[in-house]
């Protein structure tokens, strides 16, 4: 019904955004069915081209994020990284969408973490996107994201022998959690901070 009725109806009305959204729903069905190649084909060949690139920049970035998620799950980390860096970041930057930027920087940092484990990149490569995600989480007062990024950034800084900087990151996140009453994440951060203080250096 969605393909035979919705798409022609939206196209006849000139509602390209609805056409693109419907193709996205179809792609989601293929993802849930495990047919990732068909889901990718639909997003790349049907959904993204259906958007108006002048007015639909944010939905395009969201669709590209789903493409990146699939190619990452298929093991193509370089392509996923390229999509986030070269196609999604410029969109959110142009829109000054700080929530979008925070999410993309976090995704980049996570991919680089995997690549650093298998020694494809140096651990230091994760610093810039992690710091960006952490700073945006602070600015947006997103303590959920702040807690996660602070733990990751703290561990990374410690591995780079930057114990004082790691302590500052964790202390700041603890204070933000306390201020907004997010006690579960605050306890987790405090535990990490206590552990950090027992490490020499």
Buried (B, 14 or more C-beta within 10 A) or exposed (E): EEEEEBBEEBBEEEEBBBBBBBBBEBBBEBBEEEBBEBBBEBBBEBBBBBBEEEEBBBBBBBBBBBBBBBBBEEEBBEBBBBBBBEBBBEBBEEEEBBEBBBBBBBBBBBBBBBBBEEEEBEBEBBBEBBBBBBBBBBEBEBBEBBBBBBBBBBBBBBEBEBBEBBBEBBBBBBEBBBEBEBEEBBEBBBEBBEEBEEEEE
